[in-house]
Amino acid sequence: MHKLNFKSSVVSIVSSHSRDGLASFTGLEVARSSGTVCLSHFPGGAFCIGRRHSTSSDAVTYDKTGAPVRGKNYNKFLNRKSLGNFRYSSQNDDNTVRSPPPIINNLPSRKPLHQSTDIQGSTKSLHPGSNNSGDLKSQLRKAYDDALHFCHSKKLPEDVDPSAVFACNRLNLRDIEVYGFDYDYTLVCYRKDLETLIYNLGREVLLDRFKYPEAIRKLEYDPGFAVRGLHYDIKKGLLLKVDCFMQVQLGSVYRGLSAVKDEEVLELYGSRKIPVTYIEPPHQYNTPNTESLNMAQLADLFSLPEMNLLCNVTEYLHQNGIDYHPESLFRDVKESVQSIHPVMHQIVSKNPEKYLEFDPFMREYLKTLRDNGKNVFLITNSPYNFVNKGLSYTVGEDWQNFFDVVVVAARKPHFFSSDSIPFRVYDPTLDARLWEKVTKMESGQIYYGGTLKQFQSLTGWKGDKVVYFGDHAYTDLADVTLHHGWRTGAIIKELEHEIETLNSPDFKSAMNWLQFLTSLLETYQDLEDPEAQQIIKEWWHERNLIRKKTKAIFNPQFGSLFRTHLNPTFFSKRLFRFADIYTSSVTNLMKYSTRHTFYPRRGSLPHEYRSWFN
């Protein structure tokens, strides 16, 4: 095998056939010869994988920025079209076998990683020819130091654009003829003042109508306590975070404002895994009735003040030794908050500047859709007067000119599944619903109620020519994509904060090291030597500390909206199922033409070569 003459070890990658591999690391010279590719570990801590070349042994050099130095056969090298299937093998300069670098996870041997067999068949620890526990301990320390050095030498990932549009499924806007929108937290977003208003109004009803203790009036709203996507166990009175495998994230379970110990959580549920029927009963997506539910999910931002009120009252009752029934408390709080919507609508309509965020690009975006010949409609559960005040503030008094059809008080998700509620024309001057039968839908009219079946029949807007945007994965998106074939877009306001957090250098560095540390544990966890196990326990402890710190960066109690430690959350998994694209604001779409195609990122599956996709 042709090798580079460096002081460090050389790890070769042997091709299983004659096709080519891929070079992707920087600052190294790669030796190429028939049948082999070299992976070199340099004093600077970096590794390089070279591309196999079947006819030449010349080398390709990459400078420290990652740019290749052009040389002999460079174009032929770049234009290889097929990738090889590789297996890892390792050797020192004297051809003796050595253990792989700790960052390499795809090891060649099918034997346990904590054992290797010499020529006579005897089993030895980690390195053949070495039975010394002290040597093993020093080798693990060196593996750790090498991984840390390599991690620090790696360039941090590029920042993600917080205003980008992200694809879960391929969406070609050329195919879209009709754009539909929800109103709340889609066309119009709200300030934190609205959450405080909902909390305060709900608290007053809870005290005045349900006669809860007067001391609760002093409990204030905490906008930083909960995040969207959490589940509330109605029977047990617990607020918890669940991942996409229906597993509870330990350390993120609260009774009121107090964290519940892991041991108690496991005793209550039997294990971390909760049955799907307990979390999500059949027909969840088109049945908002909570009477038969065990758990309620905080699926939109309106649910945050309701849940904070529930947790504040729970904490007060629990701390003062007052006996209560969790399910009764849940239903009292829900009824209190739901009852205040008419009052809340009036207060917000009188002072939209205080409660609404003004988006200076919304009018321009709606005009762009019209100028490009797109049909535009609005379907919202909110009443007309509330919608009119909001869109007059954010778009202009002539906002109706940008919509072909406007439907208010739609009663989603029943709007998408029912076929028995007729449309009525709403007359704003009379503040009344007219009795005449609706036989066509016209621009400039306001329609009340109705069903999607009638809507599609009257407009002819059906199937994948329609895209609908909303903030609620179930109420807005689930039915239209699962049963009616519409394309969908989710507006997740918190996404901007999530991405800004991901972009921080401290978070990037911590996540880089977390991956390296996990790789060390994967590689060496089966070592049986007591001193080795002590070192591995130290690694586990450090990994857990990093996980807790990176969780708290997003939210001290519950972490990221989109992830538990490793897995997607229950919320994000459902979001990715029901939304073709998602972004933090409707007007982020202005960055793209109406001919743009959104492509989902190809992520690596567990059995695929992670280095090709990461």
DAGI-V351975 format. One record per residue. SS is DSSP state (~ for helix, > for strand, _ for the rest). PSI is psi in degrees with one decimal (999 if undefined). OMEGA is omega in radians with two decimals (NA if undefined). Layout:
# DAGI-V351975
SS & PSI & OMEGA
SS & PSI & OMEGA
This chain:
# DAGI-V351975
_ & 134.1 & 3.08
_ & 127.1 & -3.10
_ & 155.3 & 2.99
_ & 147.1 & -3.08
_ & 79.1 & 3.09
_ & 161.7 & -3.11
_ & -24.8 & -3.11
_ & 172.6 & -3.12
_ & 159.3 & 3.08
> & 126.3 & 3.11
> & 122.4 & -3.10
> & 149.8 & 3.02
> & 120.2 & -3.07
> & 125.1 & -3.09
> & 141.9 & 3.12
_ & -11.6 & 3.02
_ & -169.0 & -2.94
_ & 8.0 & -3.13
_ & 179.0 & -2.92
> & 151.9 & 3.05
_ & -164.9 & -3.03
_ & 129.9 & 3.06
_ & 131.0 & -3.06
_ & 3.1 & 3.14
_ & 173.7 & -2.93
_ & 159.6 & 2.99
_ & 16.2 & -2.99
_ & 156.2 & 3.00
> & 129.1 & -3.05
> & 124.4 & 3.08
_ & 138.1 & -3.13
> & 131.5 & 3.04
> & 168.5 & -3.08
_ & 122.6 & 3.04
_ & -7.8 & -3.10
> & 155.3 & 2.96
> & 137.8 & -3.08
> & 139.3 & 3.00
> & 113.4 & -3.01
> & 139.1 & 3.07
> & 115.3 & -3.04
_ & 162.8 & -3.13
_ & -28.3 & 3.13
_ & -6.1 & 3.07
_ & -2.1 & -3.08
_ & 163.2 & 3.09
> & 155.2 & 3.08
> & 134.2 & 3.03
> & 122.2 & -3.14
_ & 162.7 & -3.13
_ & 132.7 & -3.13
_ & 136.8 & 3.13
_ & 124.9 & -2.96
_ & -12.3 & -3.04
_ & -12.0 & -3.03
_ & 151.7 & 3.10
_ & 16.3 & 3.09
_ & 163.8 & -3.04
_ & 152.9 & 3.03
> & 132.6 & -3.13
> & 137.1 & 3.07
> & 133.0 & 3.09
_ & 179.8 & -3.02
_ & -13.9 & 3.07
_ & -5.2 & -3.14
_ & -2.8 & -3.12
_ & 134.6 & 3.12
> & 142.3 & 3.03
> & 119.1 & -3.03
_ & 136.3 & -3.12
_ & -161.4 & -3.09
_ & 135.3 & 3.11
_ & 20.9 & -3.08
~ & -44.9 & -3.12
~ & -40.4 & 3.11
~ & -37.7 & 3.12
~ & -43.3 & -3.10
~ & -29.2 & -2.98
_ & 9.1 & 3.04
_ & 131.6 & -3.01
_ & -14.8 & -3.06
_ & 148.4 & -3.10
> & 142.2 & -3.12
_ & 160.4 & 2.97
_ & 120.0 & -2.99
> & 152.5 & 2.94
> & 146.3 & -3.10
> & 136.4 & 2.93
_ & 159.4 & -3.04
_ & 144.3 & 3.05
> & 150.6 & 3.02
_ & 175.3 & -3.13
_ & -24.9 & -3.14
_ & 17.5 & 3.08
_ & 12.1 & 3.04
_ & 147.0 & -3.09
_ & 138.3 & 3.07
_ & 164.4 & -3.14
_ & 151.7 & -3.12
_ & 157.9 & 3.04
_ & 148.4 & -3.04
_ & -18.9 & -3.12
_ & -8.3 & -3.13
_ & 119.4 & -3.06
_ & -25.9 & -3.09
_ & 80.9 & -3.06
_ & 152.6 & -3.01
_ & -32.2 & -2.97
_ & 143.5 & 3.04
_ & -0.8 & 3.08
_ & 158.0 & 3.07
_ & 142.0 & -3.05
_ & -18.2 & -3.10
_ & 5.9 & 3.14
> & 152.1 & 2.95
> & 152.3 & -3.02
> & 131.2 & 3.12
_ & -173.1 & -3.04
_ & -35.2 & -3.13
_ & -5.4 & 3.09
_ & 4.9 & 3.12
_ & 147.2 & -3.11
> & 132.2 & -3.12
> & 164.9 & -3.01
> & 119.0 & 2.99
_ & -67.4 & 3.14
_ & 125.7 & 3.06
_ & 140.7 & 3.13
_ & 3.0 & -3.12
_ & 110.1 & 3.07
_ & 7.5 & -3.04
_ & 122.0 & -3.11
~ & -35.8 & 3.11
~ & -40.6 & 3.09
~ & -41.7 & 3.14
~ & -43.3 & 3.14
~ & -44.1 & -3.14
~ & -32.8 & 3.10
~ & -39.2 & 3.10
~ & -40.8 & 3.09
~ & -40.8 & 3.14
~ & -39.8 & 3.10
~ & -41.9 & 3.11
~ & -48.5 & -3.12
~ & -40.7 & 3.12
~ & -43.8 & 3.14
~ & -41.3 & 3.13
~ & -41.7 & 3.13
~ & -43.9 & 3.13
~ & -41.1 & 3.13
~ & -44.1 & -3.13
~ & -25.1 & -3.13
~ & -14.5 & -3.10
_ & 141.5 & 3.06
_ & 136.5 & 3.13
_ & 151.0 & 3.14
_ & 153.1 & 3.06
_ & 151.6 & 3.09
_ & 149.3 & 3.03
_ & 139.0 & 3.13
_ & 116.0 & -3.12
_ & -20.1 & -3.11
_ & 15.7 & 3.13
_ & 165.6 & 3.02
_ & 131.6 & -3.03
> & 140.2 & -3.03
> & 130.5 & 2.95
_ & -25.0 & -3.10
_ & 146.9 & -3.11
_ & 131.0 & 3.14
> & 115.8 & 3.10
> & 112.9 & -3.11
~ & -16.5 & 3.05
~ & -30.9 & -3.08
~ & -10.7 & -3.05
_ & 122.9 & 3.11
_ & -21.2 & -3.04
> & 128.8 & 3.11
> & 126.2 & 3.10
> & 150.9 & -3.07
> & 144.2 & 2.84
_ & 172.9 & -3.14
_ & -64.3 & -3.03
> & 127.9 & -3.14
_ & 21.3 & 3.04
_ & -75.2 & 3.02
_ & -30.6 & 3.13
> & 130.8 & 3.06
_ & 158.6 & -2.99
> & 154.3 & 3.05
_ & 168.0 & 3.11
~ & -22.1 & 3.12
~ & -31.4 & 3.13
~ & -41.0 & 3.11
~ & -42.3 & 3.11
~ & -39.9 & 3.12
~ & -46.1 & 3.13
~ & -44.1 & 3.13
~ & -49.3 & -3.07
~ & -42.2 & 3.13
~ & -42.5 & 3.11
~ & -37.7 & 3.12
~ & -39.8 & -3.14
~ & -41.1 & 3.11
~ & -41.3 & -3.14
~ & -37.7 & 3.14
~ & -45.1 & -3.02
~ & -40.1 & -3.07
_ & -41.0 & -3.04
_ & -2.5 & 2.99
_ & 40.4 & 3.04
_ & 162.1 & -3.06
_ & 139.9 & -3.08
~ & -27.2 & -3.12
~ & -20.9 & -3.14
~ & -21.7 & 3.14
~ & -22.3 & -3.13
~ & -6.9 & -3.10
_ & 119.8 & -3.04
_ & 159.8 & -3.14
_ & 135.3 & 3.07
_ & 101.2 & -3.07
_ & -13.7 & -3.11
_ & 5.9 & -3.05
_ & -55.8 & -3.04
_ & 168.1 & 3.04
_ & 160.1 & 3.08
_ & 154.1 & 3.05
_ & -9.2 & 3.12
_ & 164.0 & 3.05
> & 142.6 & 3.02
> & 121.0 & 3.11
> & 105.8 & -3.05
_ & -35.7 & -3.09
_ & -37.4 & -3.04
_ & -12.0 & 3.12
_ & 36.7 & -3.10
> & 141.0 & 3.01
> & 125.2 & -3.01
> & 161.2 & 3.12
> & 131.5 & -3.07
> & 140.6 & 3.12
> & -176.7 & -3.03
_ & -13.2 & 3.08
_ & 16.9 & -3.14
_ & 29.2 & 3.13
> & 135.9 & 3.07
> & 134.9 & 3.02
> & 107.0 & 3.13
> & 142.9 & -3.05
> & -5.5 & 3.12
> & 42.8 & 3.09
> & 126.2 & -3.05
> & 138.2 & 2.93
> & 109.1 & -2.97
_ & -125.4 & 3.11
_ & 8.1 & -3.06
> & 130.9 & 3.11
> & 140.7 & 3.12
_ & 133.9 & -3.11
_ & 148.8 & -3.10
~ & -39.5 & -3.11
~ & -40.1 & 3.13
~ & -39.1 & 3.11
~ & -46.2 & -3.13
~ & -33.2 & 3.10
~ & -38.4 & -3.11
~ & -38.8 & -3.04
~ & -8.0 & 3.13
_ & -32.0 & 3.09
_ & 179.1 & 3.09
_ & -26.0 & -3.04
> & 128.1 & -3.13
_ & 135.7 & 3.12
_ & 141.1 & -3.09
~ & -33.6 & -3.14
~ & -21.4 & 3.08
~ & -35.3 & -3.12
~ & -43.6 & -2.96
_ & 89.7 & -3.13
_ & 165.2 & 3.11
_ & 147.7 & 3.11
_ & 27.9 & 3.12
~ & -36.4 & -2.93
~ & -26.0 & -3.13
~ & 18.0 & 3.13
_ & 97.2 & -3.13
_ & -8.1 & -3.11
_ & 125.0 & -3.09
_ & 3.1 & -3.07
_ & -34.4 & -3.07
_ & 6.0 & -3.07
_ & 145.5 & 2.95
_ & -33.3 & -3.12
> & 145.3 & 3.03
> & 136.7 & -3.12
> & 141.7 & 3.06
_ & 83.3 & -2.97
_ & -16.4 & 3.11
_ & 173.5 & -3.06
_ & -21.2 & 3.07
~ & -22.1 & -3.09
~ & -14.3 & -3.09
~ & -49.1 & 3.10
~ & -33.9 & 3.08
~ & -44.9 & -3.12
~ & -34.2 & 3.11
~ & -37.4 & 3.06
~ & -44.0 & 3.12
~ & -44.2 & -3.12
~ & -37.7 & 3.10
~ & -44.6 & 3.14
~ & -41.6 & 3.10
~ & -44.8 & 3.14
~ & -42.8 & -3.14
~ & -48.2 & -3.11
~ & -40.8 & -3.11
~ & -45.1 & -3.10
~ & -26.7 & -3.12
_ & 10.5 & 3.07
_ & 27.7 & -3.14
_ & 121.5 & -3.11
_ & 140.4 & -3.12
_ & 162.9 & 3.08
_ & 119.2 & -3.06
~ & -39.4 & -3.09
~ & -39.3 & 3.11
~ & -42.7 & 3.11
~ & -44.1 & 3.13
~ & -46.8 & -3.07
~ & -32.4 & 3.08
~ & -44.9 & -3.14
~ & -43.7 & -3.14
~ & -46.4 & 3.14
~ & -38.6 & 3.13
~ & -46.3 & -3.10
~ & -40.7 & 3.14
~ & -30.9 & -3.08
~ & -16.5 & -3.03
_ & -0.7 & -3.05
~ & -43.5 & 3.10
~ & -42.2 & 3.11
~ & -43.3 & 3.12
~ & -42.0 & 3.13
~ & -41.8 & -3.13
~ & -43.6 & -3.12
~ & -45.3 & -3.12
~ & -39.5 & -3.12
~ & -31.1 & 3.14
~ & -22.9 & -3.07
_ & 64.5 & -3.08
~ & -27.6 & -3.13
~ & -31.1 & -3.12
~ & -33.3 & -2.97
~ & -19.2 & -3.08
> & 142.5 & 2.99
_ & 130.7 & -3.14
_ & 121.4 & 3.09
_ & 108.4 & -3.06
_ & -11.1 & -3.08
_ & -4.4 & -3.05
~ & -45.1 & 3.14
~ & -44.1 & -3.13
~ & -38.0 & -3.14
~ & -45.3 & 3.11
~ & -38.2 & 3.09
~ & -38.0 & 3.12
~ & -41.9 & 3.11
~ & -43.8 & 3.14
~ & -41.9 & -3.13
~ & -26.3 & 3.12
_ & 13.3 & 3.03
_ & 20.2 & -3.13
_ & 143.3 & 2.95
> & 143.2 & -3.07
> & 134.4 & 3.09
> & 161.9 & 3.10
> & 127.2 & 3.01
> & 116.5 & -3.07
_ & 153.8 & 3.04
_ & -14.7 & -3.08
_ & 153.8 & 3.13
_ & 161.1 & -3.03
~ & -49.5 & -3.06
~ & -39.1 & 3.11
~ & -45.2 & 3.13
~ & -42.3 & -3.11
~ & -43.8 & 3.13
~ & -41.5 & -3.10
~ & -47.1 & -3.12
~ & -27.9 & 3.03
~ & -34.6 & 3.12
~ & -44.6 & -3.03
~ & -29.7 & -3.09
_ & -41.9 & -3.10
_ & 162.7 & -3.11
_ & -24.4 & -3.12
_ & 26.1 & -3.01
~ & -28.8 & -3.11
~ & -22.6 & 3.14
~ & -16.7 & -3.11
~ & -0.2 & -3.09
_ & 136.8 & 3.05
_ & -35.1 & -3.13
> & 136.1 & 3.07
> & 122.5 & 3.11
> & 123.7 & 3.12
> & 166.8 & 3.14
_ & 48.2 & -3.00
_ & -18.1 & 3.14
_ & 42.7 & 3.02
_ & 146.3 & 0.09
_ & -2.8 & 3.12
~ & -30.0 & 3.13
~ & -36.5 & -3.07
~ & -20.5 & -3.03
~ & -22.7 & -3.10
_ & 158.0 & 3.04
_ & 21.4 & -3.00
_ & -1.1 & -3.09
_ & 115.1 & -3.10
_ & 154.3 & 3.00
> & 145.8 & 2.99
> & 142.9 & 3.02
> & 131.4 & 3.12
> & 129.2 & 3.11
> & 108.2 & -3.09
_ & -31.5 & -3.11
_ & -33.4 & 3.11
_ & -13.1 & -3.01
_ & 49.2 & -3.07
> & 153.3 & 3.02
> & 127.3 & -3.09
_ & 157.3 & -3.02
_ & -13.3 & -3.09
_ & 146.0 & 3.10
_ & 137.2 & 3.12
_ & 116.3 & -3.12
_ & -10.9 & 3.06
_ & 159.7 & -3.12
_ & 126.3 & -3.02
_ & 149.0 & 3.05
_ & 142.2 & -3.14
_ & -14.9 & 3.10
_ & 156.0 & 3.04
> & 125.5 & -3.11
> & 143.1 & -3.04
> & 133.3 & 3.07
> & -135.9 & 3.11
_ & -175.0 & 3.12
_ & 161.3 & 3.12
~ & -35.4 & 3.13
~ & -46.8 & 3.10
~ & -40.7 & -3.12
~ & -47.0 & -3.12
~ & -35.5 & 3.13
~ & -40.7 & -3.08
~ & -29.3 & -3.09
~ & -25.6 & -3.04
_ & 8.2 & -3.12
_ & 106.9 & -3.04
_ & 160.9 & 2.93
~ & -152.9 & -2.97
~ & 10.9 & 2.97
~ & -7.6 & -3.09
> & 136.5 & 2.97
> & 134.9 & -3.12
> & 132.3 & -3.11
> & 135.0 & 3.09
> & 171.0 & -3.10
_ & -11.8 & -3.05
_ & 116.4 & -3.05
~ & -35.2 & -3.09
~ & -57.2 & -3.05
~ & -38.6 & -3.05
~ & -38.7 & -2.88
~ & -33.3 & -2.97
~ & -54.7 & -3.05
~ & -42.1 & -3.04
~ & -29.5 & 3.12
~ & -36.0 & -3.10
~ & -35.9 & -2.99
_ & -16.9 & -3.04
_ & -5.3 & 3.02
_ & 10.7 & 3.06
_ & 152.7 & 2.95
> & 155.5 & -2.98
> & 149.2 & 3.05
> & 131.7 & -3.14
> & 135.4 & 3.06
> & 109.5 & -3.08
_ & 97.5 & -3.04
_ & -38.0 & -3.09
_ & -12.4 & -3.08
~ & -35.8 & -3.13
~ & -44.3 & 3.10
~ & -40.9 & 3.13
~ & -45.4 & -3.09
~ & -39.3 & 3.09
~ & -35.3 & 3.07
~ & -44.5 & 3.10
~ & -30.8 & -3.08
_ & -10.2 & -3.11
_ & 135.7 & -3.13
~ & -37.0 & 3.13
~ & -43.0 & -3.14
~ & -43.3 & 3.13
~ & -45.3 & -3.13
~ & -42.4 & 3.14
~ & -41.8 & -3.14
~ & -35.8 & 3.06
~ & -49.1 & -3.10
~ & -33.5 & 3.10
~ & -39.0 & 3.12
~ & -41.1 & 3.11
~ & -42.9 & -3.12
~ & -40.5 & 3.08
~ & -38.2 & 3.11
~ & -39.6 & 3.06
~ & -44.7 & -3.14
~ & -40.6 & 3.10
~ & -39.9 & -3.04
~ & -39.6 & -2.94
~ & 5.3 & -3.01
_ & -22.6 & -3.06
_ & 3.0 & 3.08
_ & 136.3 & -3.04
_ & -10.7 & -3.13
_ & 131.9 & -3.09
~ & -42.2 & 3.14
~ & -36.6 & 3.08
~ & -41.7 & 3.13
~ & -33.1 & 3.10
~ & -41.2 & 3.10
~ & -41.4 & -3.14
~ & -35.5 & 3.06
~ & -37.8 & 3.08
~ & -40.8 & 3.12
~ & -43.4 & 3.11
~ & -43.7 & -3.13
~ & -45.0 & 3.12
~ & -40.7 & 3.13
~ & -43.4 & -3.14
~ & -37.0 & 3.09
~ & -42.5 & 3.14
~ & -41.8 & 3.14
~ & -42.6 & -3.14
~ & -40.4 & -3.12
~ & -41.6 & -3.14
~ & -28.5 & 3.04
~ & -45.6 & -3.05
~ & -20.7 & 3.12
~ & -37.1 & -3.12
~ & -50.8 & 3.13
_ & 126.2 & -3.04
_ & -31.7 & -3.08
_ & -43.9 & -2.93
_ & -5.3 & 3.07
_ & -147.7 & -3.03
_ & 147.0 & 3.03
_ & -31.1 & -2.97
_ & -18.8 & -3.06
> & 149.2 & 2.73
_ & -143.7 & 3.13
_ & -49.5 & -3.10
_ & -38.1 & -3.01
_ & 155.5 & 2.95
> & 151.6 & 3.06
> & 165.3 & 3.04
~ & -41.3 & -3.14
~ & -49.2 & -3.07
~ & -34.2 & 3.11
~ & -42.6 & 3.10
~ & -36.8 & 3.09
~ & -46.9 & -3.12
~ & -26.2 & 3.11
~ & -38.1 & -3.00
~ & -14.6 & -3.10
_ & 130.0 & 3.03
_ & -39.8 & 3.08
> & 160.3 & 3.04
> & 153.0 & -3.11
> & 174.4 & -3.07
_ & -16.3 & -3.11
_ & 145.1 & 3.10
~ & -41.7 & -3.04
~ & -5.7 & 2.99
~ & -23.0 & 3.12
~ & -15.0 & 3.10
~ & -19.1 & 3.13
~ & -9.9 & -3.06
_ & 147.5 & 3.10
_ & 167.3 & 3.09
_ & 7.9 & 3.04
_ & 4.0 & -3.02
_ & 144.7 & 3.02
> & 126.6 & 3.07
> & 126.6 & -3.13
_ & 133.0 & 3.06
_ & 148.6 & 3.09
_ & 137.5 & 3.07
_ & 105.3 & 3.08
_ & 158.3 & -3.11
_ & 136.0 & 2.97
_ & 159.8 & -3.07
_ & -29.9 & -3.08
_ & -0.9 & -3.07
_ & 167.0 & 3.14
_ & 106.6 & -3.05
~ & -30.0 & -3.10
~ & -19.9 & 3.12
~ & -24.5 & -2.97
~ & -18.0 & -3.08
_ & 999 & NA
